Amino acid sequence: MKSIYIAVVTLVLGIALGCASPQDRAYEAQEKVHKERLKLVEEYKKCVENAGSDKPKLETCDQYLKAAEALK
């Protein structure tokens, strides 16, 4: 009887943990997108600092900003 109880508890815990898995994967995917977006924003800031007042270089930097906005 005790072994059946242990088996049932193990099964219930396994099902409960298995159901949370897709949500965890979704959170991890969102985290990766967020980190990539922050990386692109940092690259944009560096690019703008290096470009100074050079308009063609600033236009090149806009690619980083557009890519970051696309990840929203």
Secondary structure as GFF3:
##gff-version 3
##sequence-region A 1 72
A	DSSP	alpha_helix	2	51	.	.	.	ID=ss1
A	DSSP	alpha_helix	55	70	.	.	.	ID=ss2
###
